[in-house]
Amino acid sequence: MIHRNLKSCLDDLERTRQLVRIDTLVDPCLEAGAIQRRVFRAGGPALLFTNVKGSRFPMAANIFGTLERTKFIFRSTLRRVEAMLAAKADPPAVLKRPRLWPAVALGGWHTLPKTVRDGPVLARKTAVSQLPQLVSWPGDGGAYVTLPLVYTESPSRPGLMGSNLGMYRIQLSGNAFEQDREVGLHYQIHRGIGYHHAEAIARGQALPVNIFVGGPPAMTLAAIMPLPEGMAEILFAGALAGHRIPMVKMPGQLPILAEADFCIRGRIDPRAQKPEGPFGDHLGYYSLVHDFPVMRVEEVLHREDAVWPFTTVGRPPQEDTMFGAFIHELTADLVPQVFGGVHEVHAVDAAGVHPLLLAVGSERYVPYAGERQPQELITNGMSLLGNTQTSLSKYVVLAARQDNPALSCHNVPAFFHHVLERLDLSRDLHFITRTTMDTLDYSGISLNQGSKALWAAAGNPKRAMATRLPDGLPLPDGFHSPRLFAPGILILSGPPHGQPRDTQDPAMDGLCRVLEQATGLDGFPLIVVADDADFAASSWDNFLWVTFTRSDPATDIYGLGAFTRCKHWGCRAVVVDARLKTYHAPPLQDVPEIEKKVDELALPGRPLYGIF
């Protein structure tokens, strides 16, 4: 089944009983997002809201809510795309398999966009204020677009081949934006639109922008695909869609996605900025108010049967978790080609994706040595920090394939056990300080700035991992409730954090001094201090989220027996301060009154009965 637009996809899902219509009046402010989150958590169907408060446009959600449904949507083209990526990963192997040649050739033909004179999206016009005003969390600063397809072209190299298609937050209302005339455009660091914006600023020109909503489902996946710089996302979209993407070209304007449900056209004036936010983000916290580019709206176009697709951005797992899983399956074989010596990577969704990257690499630099130690692994880590979206990673943890060929970084508990068992904490911890970091990560020393840590483990085990807490563990005032989370990992509750940004906490130094005198800690290479040890120790998802979203390596890592020698820092046990800091953004929380409304929709006779 080839889906040329969103309606085709929704009809297909409804026909195969993978979509539920909700005809009850639903408020896009808080209620729609809460419904989508609950249905996603239950592994439920796609949703079509036909009665949206304050807007005449229906809304669709949870379209990609399961990996199985995502594969179903692209079932007619997946084999071709896999063949194309296999050809990219190992061309000689594909040459030896003639049966793949037609799929590769047809997929290659579909990558070429098609210029057309007209399209359904040009049928009608509306205003920004008439669009569904989705507000996902109670602290959000207004309504925003959660699945936008933001299209720009290089001012110096205009045309589809020099285009960028990205998913950047678009604020529709709130703050100081002029209603119907302005929208906020929040793009994070290291995004393709930034290069186009920089060119426009250098030329003193406004940057034309088209924001598509809806359209072929392949465009949504293409907008978040981690493609090499300079490769247009719309090329991948055509291959995944199974047809050449039609683009309406009109004189003096950016091309318009012909089958989009909506298109917001406008321009960013050079250096024009206004406060944007706050909004719930994919780390599970609010991103706060900051100045970001503001786009002047020229017109809002839509098709006759337009549907507004949306999702929720929040603490993982969310619907975008399925995007990541789908993309990983497609691109896993490309990893060694992009990162020499790296066999497998895992940007850990439970930790917010960018805060934690696990990898299995090679350690072949000195094969004749009696004991392997991290050398090539460090090169691998630097490569990961220097390319594509992995460069935004905050903690990069690597293991050597030679130590266990069966090791996978997707088995997180086993991977951590393997690494912590082998880390030489006096040698294998490496820091990069005062560097760029993810815009949405508030653990650093300022917006877009913080530190990175590289943990590389190779060779024989260095310690036996503790499986029980030591008796009578001494703790200074304010620290309590020690919990054995996993072999070798100890979690403590600590006092509330009270220090300013870019400052270490003397209380943590005091904890380290006390623990240095304790007995029975030799089998604990990792100690984590949290606000609530019971919460952090209750699951791997909680442990990963708390530990890696609430800490900046340079600021928040302490150590038992810590030392600095020739600017290298080491210790005998790592202590991570994973408490919420005074300068952190607040975590996201559901609204009890809204959750009660969602519960009512699951009662007998109501549209969500039997789903959760």
ChimeraX attribute file (.defattr): number of C-alpha atoms within 10 A of each C-alpha:
attribute: neighborCount
match mode: 1-to-1
recipient: residues
	/A:1	14
	/A:2	16
	/A:3	22
	/A:4	21
	/A:5	20
	/A:6	25
	/A:7	19
	/A:8	16
	/A:9	20
	/A:10	23
	/A:11	14
	/A:12	17
	/A:13	20
	/A:14	17
	/A:15	10
	/A:16	9
	/A:17	11
	/A:18	16
	/A:19	21
	/A:20	18
	/A:21	16
	/A:22	19
	/A:23	14
	/A:24	14
	/A:25	12
	/A:26	19
	/A:27	19
	/A:28	21
	/A:29	20
	/A:30	20
	/A:31	20
	/A:32	25
	/A:33	22
	/A:34	22
	/A:35	22
	/A:36	27
	/A:37	23
	/A:38	16
	/A:39	21
	/A:40	25
	/A:41	14
	/A:42	12
	/A:43	15
	/A:44	22
	/A:45	25
	/A:46	24
	/A:47	26
	/A:48	22
	/A:49	23
	/A:50	18
	/A:51	18
	/A:52	20
	/A:53	16
	/A:54	16
	/A:55	15
	/A:56	14
	/A:57	18
	/A:58	19
	/A:59	23
	/A:60	25
	/A:61	25
	/A:62	26
	/A:63	27
	/A:64	24
	/A:65	27
	/A:66	24
	/A:67	17
	/A:68	12
	/A:69	18
	/A:70	18
	/A:71	14
	/A:72	15
	/A:73	23
	/A:74	20
	/A:75	15
	/A:76	16
	/A:77	20
	/A:78	19
	/A:79	16
	/A:80	23
	/A:81	24
	/A:82	20
	/A:83	21
	/A:84	22
	/A:85	18
	/A:86	20
	/A:87	18
	/A:88	14
	/A:89	19
	/A:90	13
	/A:91	12
	/A:92	11
	/A:93	11
	/A:94	18
	/A:95	12
	/A:96	10
	/A:97	9
	/A:98	10
	/A:99	11
	/A:100	18
	/A:101	17
	/A:102	12
	/A:103	18
	/A:104	21
	/A:105	13
	/A:106	16
	/A:107	28
	/A:108	19
	/A:109	16
	/A:110	20
	/A:111	22
	/A:112	20
	/A:113	18
	/A:114	16
	/A:115	18
	/A:116	16
	/A:117	10
	/A:118	17
	/A:119	16
	/A:120	20
	/A:121	25
	/A:122	21
	/A:123	12
	/A:124	13
	/A:125	15
	/A:126	14
	/A:127	15
	/A:128	19
	/A:129	15
	/A:130	13
	/A:131	19
	/A:132	26
	/A:133	23
	/A:134	27
	/A:135	26
	/A:136	27
	/A:137	26
	/A:138	15
	/A:139	16
	/A:140	21
	/A:141	21
	/A:142	21
	/A:143	23
	/A:144	25
	/A:145	23
	/A:146	20
	/A:147	23
	/A:148	26
	/A:149	29
	/A:150	22
	/A:151	25
	/A:152	27
	/A:153	26
	/A:154	22
	/A:155	21
	/A:156	11
	/A:157	11
	/A:158	12
	/A:159	13
	/A:160	22
	/A:161	17
	/A:162	17
	/A:163	24
	/A:164	25
	/A:165	27
	/A:166	25
	/A:167	24
	/A:168	22
	/A:169	22
	/A:170	24
	/A:171	27
	/A:172	26
	/A:173	23
	/A:174	18
	/A:175	16
	/A:176	12
	/A:177	19
	/A:178	13
	/A:179	14
	/A:180	18
	/A:181	16
	/A:182	22
	/A:183	27
	/A:184	28
	/A:185	24
	/A:186	20
	/A:187	18
	/A:188	17
	/A:189	15
	/A:190	16
	/A:191	17
	/A:192	20
	/A:193	24
	/A:194	15
	/A:195	15
	/A:196	22
	/A:197	24
	/A:198	16
	/A:199	17
	/A:200	21
	/A:201	18
	/A:202	10
	/A:203	13
	/A:204	12
	/A:205	16
	/A:206	20
	/A:207	23
	/A:208	22
	/A:209	24
	/A:210	26
	/A:211	26
	/A:212	29
	/A:213	28
	/A:214	26
	/A:215	28
	/A:216	26
	/A:217	25
	/A:218	23
	/A:219	29
	/A:220	21
	/A:221	25
	/A:222	25
	/A:223	24
	/A:224	18
	/A:225	21
	/A:226	15
	/A:227	14
	/A:228	12
	/A:229	12
	/A:230	11
	/A:231	14
	/A:232	21
	/A:233	27
	/A:234	24
	/A:235	23
	/A:236	23
	/A:237	27
	/A:238	27
	/A:239	26
	/A:240	30
	/A:241	29
	/A:242	25
	/A:243	21
	/A:244	22
	/A:245	26
	/A:246	22
	/A:247	21
	/A:248	21
	/A:249	17
	/A:250	13
	/A:251	6
	/A:252	6
	/A:253	13
	/A:254	22
	/A:255	21
	/A:256	27
	/A:257	31
	/A:258	28
	/A:259	28
	/A:260	30
	/A:261	26
	/A:262	31
	/A:263	28
	/A:264	25
	/A:265	21
	/A:266	24
	/A:267	18
	/A:268	24
	/A:269	19
	/A:270	19
	/A:271	16
	/A:272	14
	/A:273	16
	/A:274	20
	/A:275	19
	/A:276	28
	/A:277	26
	/A:278	20
	/A:279	26
	/A:280	28
	/A:281	22
	/A:282	25
	/A:283	27
	/A:284	23
	/A:285	23
	/A:286	24
	/A:287	23
	/A:288	20
	/A:289	15
	/A:290	13
	/A:291	14
	/A:292	18
	/A:293	20
	/A:294	25
	/A:295	27
	/A:296	23
	/A:297	21
	/A:298	13
	/A:299	16
	/A:300	23
	/A:301	23
	/A:302	23
	/A:303	19
	/A:304	14
	/A:305	13
	/A:306	24
	/A:307	26
	/A:308	22
	/A:309	24
	/A:310	23
	/A:311	24
	/A:312	26
	/A:313	23
	/A:314	24
	/A:315	20
	/A:316	20
	/A:317	19
	/A:318	22
	/A:319	23
	/A:320	22
	/A:321	21
	/A:322	19
	/A:323	19
	/A:324	20
	/A:325	14
	/A:326	18
	/A:327	16
	/A:328	17
	/A:329	10
	/A:330	16
	/A:331	15
	/A:332	15
	/A:333	18
	/A:334	18
	/A:335	16
	/A:336	15
	/A:337	13
	/A:338	15
	/A:339	20
	/A:340	14
	/A:341	21
	/A:342	26
	/A:343	20
	/A:344	21
	/A:345	24
	/A:346	22
	/A:347	22
	/A:348	22
	/A:349	25
	/A:350	25
	/A:351	27
	/A:352	24
	/A:353	23
	/A:354	25
	/A:355	29
	/A:356	26
	/A:357	26
	/A:358	24
	/A:359	25
	/A:360	28
	/A:361	27
	/A:362	22
	/A:363	26
	/A:364	18
	/A:365	13
	/A:366	13
	/A:367	9
	/A:368	8
	/A:369	9
	/A:370	8
	/A:371	10
	/A:372	19
	/A:373	23
	/A:374	25
	/A:375	18
	/A:376	19
	/A:377	29
	/A:378	19
	/A:379	18
	/A:380	23
	/A:381	27
	/A:382	15
	/A:383	18
	/A:384	23
	/A:385	20
	/A:386	14
	/A:387	14
	/A:388	16
	/A:389	18
	/A:390	21
	/A:391	21
	/A:392	23
	/A:393	24
	/A:394	30
	/A:395	22
	/A:396	26
	/A:397	24
	/A:398	29
	/A:399	31
	/A:400	27
	/A:401	22
	/A:402	16
	/A:403	18
	/A:404	13
	/A:405	9
	/A:406	7
	/A:407	17
	/A:408	19
	/A:409	22
	/A:410	16
	/A:411	10
	/A:412	15
	/A:413	12
	/A:414	12
	/A:415	20
	/A:416	20
	/A:417	15
	/A:418	21
	/A:419	20
	/A:420	26
	/A:421	23
	/A:422	23
	/A:423	25
	/A:424	25
	/A:425	22
	/A:426	17
	/A:427	16
	/A:428	21
	/A:429	19
	/A:430	19
	/A:431	16
	/A:432	14
	/A:433	17
	/A:434	15
	/A:435	12
	/A:436	21
	/A:437	27
	/A:438	22
	/A:439	18
	/A:440	22
	/A:441	28
	/A:442	26
	/A:443	30
	/A:444	30
	/A:445	21
	/A:446	16
	/A:447	15
	/A:448	18
	/A:449	17
	/A:450	24
	/A:451	22
	/A:452	25
	/A:453	21
	/A:454	23
	/A:455	24
	/A:456	31
	/A:457	31
	/A:458	29
	/A:459	21
	/A:460	14
	/A:461	16
	/A:462	14
	/A:463	16
	/A:464	15
	/A:465	20
	/A:466	19
	/A:467	15
	/A:468	17
	/A:469	19
	/A:470	16
	/A:471	9
	/A:472	9
	/A:473	15
	/A:474	15
	/A:475	19
	/A:476	15
	/A:477	11
	/A:478	11
	/A:479	19
	/A:480	18
	/A:481	13
	/A:482	21
	/A:483	20
	/A:484	20
	/A:485	23
	/A:486	18
	/A:487	21
	/A:488	24
	/A:489	23
	/A:490	25
	/A:491	27
	/A:492	24
	/A:493	22
	/A:494	26
	/A:495	16
	/A:496	14
	/A:497	18
	/A:498	12
	/A:499	14
	/A:500	12
	/A:501	15
	/A:502	16
	/A:503	11
	/A:504	16
	/A:505	16
	/A:506	10
	/A:507	18
	/A:508	23
	/A:509	15
	/A:510	14
	/A:511	22
	/A:512	22
	/A:513	16
	/A:514	15
	/A:515	20
	/A:516	16
	/A:517	13
	/A:518	16
	/A:519	12
	/A:520	15
	/A:521	23
	/A:522	15
	/A:523	22
	/A:524	26
	/A:525	27
	/A:526	18
	/A:527	25
	/A:528	27
	/A:529	26
	/A:530	27
	/A:531	20
	/A:532	18
	/A:533	24
	/A:534	18
	/A:535	13
	/A:536	25
	/A:537	24
	/A:538	12
	/A:539	12
	/A:540	16
	/A:541	16
	/A:542	15
	/A:543	22
	/A:544	21
	/A:545	25
	/A:546	26
	/A:547	22
	/A:548	24
	/A:549	25
	/A:550	26
	/A:551	26
	/A:552	27
	/A:553	24
	/A:554	21
	/A:555	20
	/A:556	21
	/A:557	18
	/A:558	24
	/A:559	25
	/A:560	22
	/A:561	16
	/A:562	16
	/A:563	13
	/A:564	10
	/A:565	8
	/A:566	5
	/A:567	7
	/A:568	13
	/A:569	17
	/A:570	22
	/A:571	20
	/A:572	20
	/A:573	24
	/A:574	22
	/A:575	24
	/A:576	24
	/A:577	29
	/A:578	29
	/A:579	24
	/A:580	20
	/A:581	20
	/A:582	13
	/A:583	17
	/A:584	19
	/A:585	20
	/A:586	16
	/A:587	15
	/A:588	18
	/A:589	14
	/A:590	12
	/A:591	13
	/A:592	9
	/A:593	9
	/A:594	15
	/A:595	15
	/A:596	10
	/A:597	14
	/A:598	19
	/A:599	15
	/A:600	13
	/A:601	18
	/A:602	15
	/A:603	14
	/A:604	10
	/A:605	9
	/A:606	14
	/A:607	16
	/A:608	22
	/A:609	13
	/A:610	11
	/A:611	15
	/A:612	15
